[in-house]
Amino acid sequence: MQYRKDRYGNDISLLGYGCMRFTMSAGRVDLDKAEREIRAAIEGGVNYFDTAYIYPGNEAALGTILSRTGLRDRINIATNLPHYFLKKPEDFDKYFLEELDRLKTDHVDYYLFHMLNDEKAWERLKGLGVLDWIQAKKEAGQIRQFGFSYHGNSDMFLKLLDLYDWDFCQIQYNYLDENSQAGVTGLKAAHERGIPVIIMEPLRGGRLVTNLPKAAKEIFAKTGKSPAIWAFTWLWNQPEVTCTLSGMNTLEMVEENVKAASRTLPNSLTEEDKAMFAAVVKEINASMKVGCTGCRYCMPCPKNVDIPGAFAAYNAIPLDGKRKAFVEYFKNTALRRDYTGVSNCIECGKCEQHCPQGIAIRKELKNVKKALEGPVYKIGRKLVPLVMKY
């Protein structure tokens, strides 16, 4: 297993275990199966296990397995605080202590504010006393390192990086999202600040394996390596990537990923490899609806529309399916205090003056709205402030 360092010089396995996709049986995590897979991962050198409060049964399953196997001290646990549920200062401990109970542990190694998507959400947390709470938990040894996970554009991500002295962060990043979400810009900015970066959605929920266009699959097939291993290799090639999460739920998957993470070094992709990825992305983009490259020359929008983010979600429909595209669009536009959806557009045309691709942005934004801002979106947007205390 290859390892990279966290902020304090501790070894973090290049491959992390994403517990979100444990196999379910009769509505519950199949503990025996998950235990075999976790054991295999740990024996293979994996030492970073990621879970979250809102993943049904996840924390409790991980805690039970680690308790009955005695493997807790061989790994790092990362889990998430659902900050959007907090109403009063006492709620910090309410959720955290519940998580410790589920995980059957007295501390969390890496603790994240789940989906911290804008600076206003952070200001709300500060008003609830988050800074004193963080300090107290660190001094007590109950939480070793603090960070945040993020869904949104690179502009807001850069702002969040400077709001606190973060120990680490977690972003969605893969060869198709190089210029969307926090993107390569956010990855490098975090690295420059000395903030380790954990990668989620390296395969976009498996769709960079199962939903690839035929021509893209054929390109990978010629190499003798799977699309999944190539996607991980693309990430591990970048020294700014600290750890990449994989939702492994078969022994074969664990073994294949561990083997790859044991031999992949930074800056190891050849020019031929890079050309292959460019060809794959070209085939994927051929099915896209808008020729947006995510260059962000159209930004900032005077009405705060996240134009590249809107197009990224819209373009994801052929590859990811409309449901997944809708979820991503909703998270990135509505689950935040500073709404960034296309409903804000006043058709001023400023964006089109700067688009190097010559995209009819105003026209295409209307198509995004029609496809992704239907009745469910509108109802959900109204409920967000009530449910998530935004």
Stockholm file with secondary structure:
# STOCKHOLM 1.0

chainA/1-390         MQYRKDRYGNDISLLGYGCMRFTMSAGRVDLDKAEREIRAAIEGGVNYFDTAYIYPGNEAALGTILSRTGLRDRINIATNLPHYFLKKPEDFDKYFLEELDRLKTDHVDYYLFHMLNDEKAWERLKGLGVLDWIQAKKEAGQIRQFGFSYHGNSDMFLKLLDLYDWDFCQIQYNYLDENSQAGVTGLKAAHERGIPVIIMEPLRGGRLVTNLPKAAKEIFAKTGKSPAIWAFTWLWNQPEVTCTLSGMNTLEMVEENVKAASRTLPNSLTEEDKAMFAAVVKEINASMKVGCTGCRYCMPCPKNVDIPGAFAAYNAIPLDGKRKAFVEYFKNTALRRDYTGVSNCIECGKCEQHCPQGIAIRKELKNVKKALEGPVYKIGRKLVPLVMKY
#=GR chainA/1-390 SS CCEEECTTSCEEESEEEEGGGCCEETTEECHHHHHHHHHHHHHTTCCEEECCTTSTTHHHHHHHHHHHHTCGGGSEEEEEECGGGCCSTHHHHHHHHHHHHHHTCSCEEEEEETTCCSHHHHHHHHHTTHHHHHHHHHHHTSEEEEEEEECSCHHHHHHHHTSSCCSEEEEECCTTSTTSTTHHHHHHHHHHTTCCEEEECTTTTTHHHHSCCHHHHHHHHTTTSCHHHHHHHHHHTSTTEEEEEECCCSHHHHHHHHHHHTTCCTTCCCHHHHHHHHHHHHHHHTTCSSCCCCCCTTCSCTTCCCHHHHHHHHHTHHHHCHHHHHHHHHHHHTSSSSCCSGGGCCCCCTGGGTCTTCCCHHHHHHHHHHHHCSHHHHHHHHHHHHHSCC
#=GC SS_cons         CCEEECTTSCEEESEEEEGGGCCEETTEECHHHHHHHHHHHHHTTCCEEECCTTSTTHHHHHHHHHHHHTCGGGSEEEEEECGGGCCSTHHHHHHHHHHHHHHTCSCEEEEEETTCCSHHHHHHHHHTTHHHHHHHHHHHTSEEEEEEEECSCHHHHHHHHTSSCCSEEEEECCTTSTTSTTHHHHHHHHHHTTCCEEEECTTTTTHHHHSCCHHHHHHHHTTTSCHHHHHHHHHHTSTTEEEEEECCCSHHHHHHHHHHHTTCCTTCCCHHHHHHHHHHHHHHHTTCSSCCCCCCTTCSCTTCCCHHHHHHHHHTHHHHCHHHHHHHHHHHHTSSSSCCSGGGCCCCCTGGGTCTTCCCHHHHHHHHHHHHCSHHHHHHHHHHHHHSCC
//
